Amino acid sequence: MSLCRALEKPMSVAYLGPNGTFSEEAALKRFGSAISEVACDSIDDVFRTVESEAAHYGVVPVENSSEGAVGRTMDLLLQTPLTICGEIQLPVHQFLMAQQTDLARISKIYSHPQSLAQCHHWLKTNVPHLSHSALIHAASNADAARQAAADNQAAAIASQRAAELFGLSICAENIEDDPKNTTRFLVIGKQIVAPSGKDKTSLIVSTNNRSGAIYTLLEPLAQYGVSMSRLESRPSRTGLWQYVFFIDLEGHQQDDNVAAAMAELRHKAAFLKILGSYPAA
């Protein structure tokens, strides 16, 4: 797909960088290698880059099968004018890497907080000499590998590609506690995606804080036979103990039953934002 589009205009895709992150891997899996890569310093920068049209699409992590939602992505989805155009499910395998392979010589480990959490049991079992303070948060796994490459007593948890890019040796492979560890990424952009026959629709809703409010929100889905695959709450940041709910539905917003449920929901919700309909991964 990216090769065909490149004949007209190079497709640019923004993601959390630098090169070697799982976000880059997800972008390449979805769009192929013939894209113009835009590595960003943060998830916020990915959204800003696509909003300003400095990239056609962005790829951002939204949830992990072990550690749950990526809060920053969800908060930005509430604010952005962009829509969700697609999703990617990426099996995530974590590697411990350093300039050398003697675990006893490692005094600190850099990694993204999500990756450290995904490898908690392995770290406790295999590097018991490291205290919690020796597990240092990095902006991304690739940034962790970069820092380990500059310190012969440090290691990083990152992807195999990051080890190759930064010239590090693999100390241990597949150290994630859950062998089925998977991260879900969203493709964000300005494109409205037509029905594919197997779609998801994502939306954000809120309701007044009263008895039975959640039931009232979910009732139209049951009434029109719309299946819900995800329900997650986040602080709305508009008031104390006020929440919004992120919902993933099966089906496209143009499907008759989904459209009918959305019309009913608009009357019952205090706030409703449809984030987009897109092919299910």
Secondary structure by P-SEA (a helix, b strand, c coil): caaaaaacbbbbbbcccccccaaaaaaaaccccccbbbbbccaaaaaaaaaaccccbbbbbccccccccaaaaaaaaacccccccbbbbbbbbbbbbcccccccccccccccaaaaaaaaaaaaccccccccccccccccaaaaaaaaaacccbbbbccaaaaaaaccccccccccccccbbbbbbbbccccccccccbbbbbbbbbccccaaaaaaaaaaaaaccccccccccccccccccbbbbbbbccccccaaaaaaaaaaaacccbbbbccccccc
